[in-house]
Amino acid sequence: MTKTITKGVALAAIGLSLGLGSCAQDGLGTLGQVELAPHVDDWRDEIIYQLLTDRFANGDAATDHRIAPSALARYQGGDWQGIIDQLDYLEDLGVTSLWISPIVLNVDYDAGFDAYHGYWAVDLERLNPHFGDLATLRAFVRAAHDRGMSVILDIVTNHLGQVFYYDINNNGQPDDTLIGGGDRSPLTRITEYDPDYDPRGIQAFTSLGESGPAPVRFFDMPDIFRVPPNPVLFQDPSVYHRRGRVTDYDIREQVLYGDFPGGLKDLATEDQRVRDEMVRVYTNWILATDIDGFRIDTLKHVEDGFWLDFAPRIRQNLAAAGKTNFFMFGEAFDGSDELIGSYTQPGMLDSVFYFSHKFWVFGDVFTREGPTTQISRLYDQRDTNYSDVPQEGGIGARPRDVLVNFIDNHDVPRFLYDRPDAGGLDALRSALAYLLTEDGIPCLYYGTEQDFAGGNDPANREPLWWSNYETGGTTFQWVARLTRIRRGYAAFTHGSFDVVWSTDRVADESDAGIIAFERRIDSGDYALVVINTQGRHTSRTSFEGEVMLTSQPAGTVLVDILGSERFTVGAGGTLEVEVGTIVVDEDPSTPPRVRILIPEAQVVGGL
């Protein structure tokens, strides 16, 4: 049974009781510092699990303030204690790194929506009381570390929540108004909360015409934490661009200087004062918690110079305190592989959330059953678009080798929403096989293992307790088996990646939908993965007399570790492998849709 408190003042009082507000002046202040240590040997060995704290598990009824069960745009009640309570579930699934949503205090409520996701920051030095207190956050991080799991924190440096409005008509209150006259005739609707982009800055205006830059007025609504922001620097209008919201994402100036739609106020991250505060605040949160990495939001909305300042200083600060191998990857929600890769250049981030891969591979190939040559074409761009040199003081791996791969996430519809047909589950499971055997770092979005199928935000942010945390389902067990295989064979985490068969054919041809690739290490560890990405007919690694060539010598016996079938490599390394349309089938005579082939001498039992 949960208790609901409807009065915002009660929530505000709980937030103040955390005792975190005073740390603005003296760094850690009342936070105190925990003992820091690196908890990851090699990030290539990690399997990331992305969860929204509010949606994962409700472990503490005392934090259930103003929750609205089943209204997915509102708080649902998940918290850090809930994650602690479900660590067995995560361990059974086989994930090793937990990416949690932002922890800082947010504007709690705006226009009928809640900040359960964490992206509407108002105070970067106080915790969001919906999720728990500092002691619980620390207990969660310790509990994860005790199980050999690392923790990644989602952070935002580009913007704050809707902490002010533009007083366009100078009447001292926020309005949605109709303005006419001058050069704004006929009537124009203007919202002072979130006006459209103006390269000059948002201008004050009445029916008599323009009157210069619109004043910025901060809100004072403590019942929903809609108050002047903290650190205090962020109460200075000069540290915001004040140009209104982005209306055209093809205009780079707007992307860099515009407010994020929804009234999220864009910070002037080129201002050294802003950079210094971001470095200080986020260094302090790691010193206070021993968290192991950052996932950084909205990369493409921030100028490159910020990352060249922020990333090296974070690494230096943490290394001085004993925290090395700290992982930083960022999100640029864009299909341009060149743009995404630009954030991995020397002095910047260790990796990126691989959106071009999501669109080109999991979208075009596994969802829409397009040509698998898409995979080869995208992979060939890595030499050009991604840094081949590990970041100084970073994680010791080349960015191009640690791209964070994902099938879906909180900003896009779930895979099964886009594949509601009868073959959707098999398509998802074959996509999961690719995710957990390809190169890079796999990232699983919470609920995928439970066949969640929500559409666009907020429908794709379902509470996981709807599943009752069942571990016996086919997809859960499939993921658990794949994570054991990935951890059990070094070829999947440290091996090269070489496509040995891909095809443009997508119809009735013998090889339609085939993707086959080798993973191998110089010391000899080897794996061959063959997947049928279409569900219409059985396919094979041959076409009109041409047969797949592997790197293995003739006579090598490869075992399909998902079953028991054996294949012998032919003359010149040739190998024909047949793959079906169903991933998990009780009929042993039916060829499976996914095959993972390991040399007989290297097969490990129990996986």
Secondary structure, 3 states (H helix, E strand, C coil): CCCCCCCHHHHHHHHHHCCCHHHHCCCCHHHCCCCCCCCCCCHHHCCEEECCHHHHCCCCHHHCCCCCCCCCCCCCCCCHHHHHHCHHHHHHHCCCEEEECCCEEECCEECCEECCCCCCEEEEEEECCCCCCHHHHHHHHHHHHHCCCEEEEEECCCEECCCEEECCCCCCCCCEEEECCCCCCCCEEEECCCCECCCCCCEEEECCEEEEECCEEECCEHHHCECCCECHHHHCHHHECCCCECCCCCCHHHHHHCEECCCEEEECCCCHHHHHHHHHHHHHHHHHHCCCEEEECCHHHCCHHHHHHHHHHHHHHHHHCCCCCCEEEEECCCCCHHHHHHCCCCCCCCEEECHHHHHHHHHHHHHCCCCCHHHHHHHHCHHHHCCCCCCCCCCCCCHHHCCEEECCCCCCCCHHHHCCCCCHHHHHHHHHHHHCCCCCEEEEECCHHHCCCCCCCCCCCCCHHHHCCCCCCHHHHHHHHHHHHHHHCCHHHHCEEEEEECCCCCCCCCCCCEEEEEEECCCCCEEEEEEECCCCCCEECEECCEECECCCCCCCEEEECCCCCEEECCHHHECCCEECCCCCCCCCCCCCCEEEEEEHHHCCCCC
